[in-house]
Amino acid sequence: MCDRAGLLIGWDDASKRALVCRANCDSWKCDECKKRMSENWGLRAYMGSRKLISEGDKLDFVTITGHEKLKTFSATEAVWRKAWNPLYCALKRKKSSLEYMIVPEKHKDGRMHVHCLWNANVTQKWLKDNARTRGLGHQCKIIHIADSGAAQHYVTKYVGKDFGIDLPAHFRRVRVSHNWVDIPEPATNTMGLRWEYVGTNGALQIVYDECQSKHITLIDQKTGQIFDDIDLGTIVSYA
């Protein structure tokens, strides 16, 4: 469980109780959250690819390199950011119902490569020509995906890789098309609760005071027992 974030308090005013659980920091620098988010993206890759394959689409795992004259991650990422929209439009002209999941990778040479799951059904020659025209590398590779387990494997392999520090602003580890399948929210008895994030000892003390004044019992969601105190002053914040 992530110990880099604060607590979530789920207020159940009707029953005079409040559930307490750890929040997730959702930082890729946190080992626990990195593992969880990598698995979630892998599951979305599996679900999305299974849907496309079941509908008769051809699914490919694609690698697009950065231009060989660009020697840094930031330079290749900047070119990709400009190149993607016109490349996307060209792909849409080939496949109007285009669906994709994009996962960048920091290659061992320091430059950025891009991996994609998509149903564009374009040839390797078409991709090489169109990528090159938009300032990307001359090396592209297309692997046909016959089952959703392979799609999950590839995405899980790359999505959690280390990028180091000094990532460009607004950098995204994963990008998906609008209609790519999402993981449905589980139906639980906590959905109707009023949730509040508590990140400091001072804020937690306010929760204690409110519970005392309103006779509300704090319950540890993990154990089902009365919540024991915790020191939130040890939280490590990731910039």
C-alpha positions in Angstrom: 0.0 0.0 0.0 1.2 3.5 -0.8 2.5 5.4 2.2 3.5 8.5 0.3 0.0 10.2 0.5 -2.4 11.0 3.2 -5.8 9.5 4.1 -9.2 9.3 2.5 -12.1 9.8 4.9 -15.4 8.4 3.7 -18.2 10.1 5.7 -21.4 8.0 6.2 -23.5 10.6 8.0 -26.6 8.4 8.3 -24.9 5.6 10.2 -22.6 7.9 12.3 -19.4 6.4 11.0 -16.5 7.3 8.7 -14.2 4.9 6.8 -10.5 5.6 6.7 -8.1 4.3 4.1 -4.8 5.3 2.6 -4.9 7.5 -0.5 -2.6 6.8 -3.4 0.0 9.4 -4.4 -0.3 8.3 -8.1 3.4 9.2 -8.7 5.5 7.1 -11.1 8.4 7.7 -8.7 6.5 5.7 -6.0 7.2 2.0 -6.3 3.8 1.0 -5.0 1.8 3.3 -7.3 4.0 2.6 -10.2 3.3 -1.1 -9.9 -0.5 -0.5 -9.6 -0.7 2.0 -12.4 1.4 -0.2 -14.7 -1.0 -3.1 -14.0 -4.0 -0.9 -14.7 -2.7 0.2 -18.0 -1.8 -3.3 -18.9 -5.4 -4.3 -18.1 -6.8 -1.5 -20.2 -4.6 -2.7 -23.1 -6.0 -6.2 -22.6 -9.6 -5.0 -22.5 -9.3 -2.6 -25.4 -7.4 -5.1 -27.6 -9.9 -7.9 -26.8 -12.8 -5.6 -27.9 -11.1 -4.6 -31.1 -10.1 -8.2 -32.0 -13.6 -9.5 -31.2 -15.0 -6.9 -33.6 -12.8 -8.2 -36.4 -10.3 -5.4 -36.4 -6.6 -6.0 -37.1 -4.5 -4.9 -34.2 -0.8 -4.0 -34.4 1.9 -3.2 -31.9 4.0 -0.4 -33.5 7.3 1.1 -32.7 8.3 4.5 -34.1 11.7 6.0 -33.5 12.8 9.5 -33.1 14.9 11.3 -35.8 18.5 10.0 -35.8 19.9 13.6 -35.8 18.1 14.4 -32.5 20.3 13.2 -29.6 18.2 13.9 -26.4 14.9 12.8 -24.9 13.5 16.3 -24.8 14.4 17.0 -28.4 12.8 13.8 -29.7 9.7 14.3 -27.4 9.2 17.9 -28.7 9.3 16.7 -32.3 6.9 13.9 -31.5 4.5 16.3 -29.9 4.3 18.3 -33.1 4.3 15.3 -35.4 1.5 13.3 -33.7 -1.4 15.5 -34.8 -0.7 15.4 -38.6 0.2 11.7 -38.3 -3.0 11.0 -36.5 -5.0 12.8 -39.2 -3.2 10.7 -41.9 -4.1 7.5 -39.9 -7.7 8.6 -39.6 -7.9 9.0 -43.3 -6.8 5.4 -43.6 -9.0 4.2 -40.7 -12.0 6.4 -39.7 -12.7 4.3 -36.6 -9.0 4.5 -35.4 -8.4 3.4 -31.8 -5.0 3.6 -30.2 -2.9 3.4 -27.0 0.5 5.2 -27.1 3.3 4.4 -24.7 6.6 6.4 -25.0 9.9 4.8 -24.0 13.3 6.3 -23.1 15.7 4.2 -25.2 19.1 3.3 -23.9 20.6 6.0 -26.2 18.6 8.6 -24.3 16.2 9.4 -27.1 12.4 8.8 -27.1 10.8 6.0 -29.0 7.1 5.6 -29.2 5.1 2.3 -28.9 1.5 2.1 -30.1 -1.3 -0.3 -30.0 -3.7 0.5 -32.9 -6.1 -0.8 -35.4 -5.0 1.5 -38.2 -4.1 -1.4 -40.5 -1.3 0.4 -42.3 1.7 -1.2 -43.9 5.3 -0.8 -42.5 6.3 1.1 -45.7 3.3 3.5 -45.3 4.3 4.1 -41.7 7.9 4.7 -42.4 7.2 7.1 -45.2 4.5 9.1 -43.2 6.6 9.1 -40.0 9.6 10.4 -41.9 7.7 13.1 -43.6 6.7 14.5 -40.2 10.2 14.6 -38.8 10.3 11.2 -37.1 12.9 8.4 -37.4 13.3 6.2 -40.5 13.0 3.0 -38.4 9.5 1.7 -37.7 8.4 -1.7 -36.8 4.9 -3.3 -36.9 4.1 -6.5 -35.1 0.6 -8.1 -35.6 -1.2 -8.8 -32.3 -3.3 -12.0 -32.5 -4.5 -12.1 -28.9 -5.1 -9.5 -26.1 -2.6 -11.2 -23.8 0.2 -10.2 -26.0 -1.1 -6.6 -26.1 -1.1 -6.6 -22.3 2.4 -8.0 -22.2 3.9 -5.3 -24.4 2.2 -2.4 -22.7 3.1 -3.6 -19.2 6.7 -4.1 -20.3 7.1 -0.5 -21.5 4.8 1.7 -19.4 6.6 1.4 -16.1 10.1 1.9 -17.5 12.2 4.6 -15.8 12.4 8.0 -17.5 14.8 9.6 -15.0 14.3 13.2 -14.1 13.8 16.4 -16.0 10.8 15.2 -18.0 9.3 17.9 -20.3 6.3 19.8 -18.9 2.9 18.0 -19.5 4.6 14.8 -20.5 2.2 11.9 -20.6 3.3 8.2 -20.1 0.2 6.9 -21.8 -2.2 8.4 -24.3 -5.4 6.6 -25.5 -8.1 7.4 -28.1 -11.4 8.7 -26.8 -13.2 5.5 -27.2 -10.6 3.1 -25.8 -12.1 0.8 -23.2 -11.8 2.0 -19.6 -11.8 -0.1 -16.5 -15.3 0.0 -15.0 -15.7 1.3 -11.4 -16.6 -1.6 -9.1 -20.0 -1.4 -7.4 -19.3 -1.2 -3.7 -21.1 0.0 -0.6 -18.6 2.9 -0.4 -19.9 4.7 -3.5 -22.4 6.8 -1.7 -20.0 8.1 0.9 -18.8 11.7 1.1 -15.0 11.5 0.6 -12.4 13.9 1.9 -8.7 13.9 1.6 -6.6 14.5 4.7 -2.9 15.2 4.2 -1.6 16.8 7.4 -1.7 16.1 11.1 -3.6 19.4 11.6 -6.3 18.4 9.1 -6.6 14.9 10.8 -7.1 16.6 14.2 -10.0 18.5 12.7 -11.5 15.2 11.6 -11.0 13.8 15.2 -12.7 16.9 16.6 -15.7 16.6 14.2 -16.1 12.9 15.0 -16.1 13.6 18.7 -18.6 16.4 18.5 -21.0 14.5 16.2 -20.4 11.1 17.9 -19.0 9.6 14.7 -16.8 6.4 14.8 -13.8 6.2 12.6 -13.3 2.8 11.1 -10.2 1.5 9.4 -11.5 0.2 6.1 -8.7 -2.4 5.8 -9.2 -4.1 9.2 -12.8 -3.2 10.0 -11.6 -2.1 13.4 -11.7 1.3 15.1 -9.1 3.5 13.4 -5.8 3.9 15.2 -3.9 7.2 15.1 -1.2 7.8 12.4 1.5 10.4 11.9 1.0 12.2 8.6 4.1 14.2 9.2 6.2 11.4 7.6 4.6 11.8 4.2 7.2 12.2 1.4 6.1 14.6 -1.2 7.2 14.0 -4.8 7.8 17.1 -6.8 
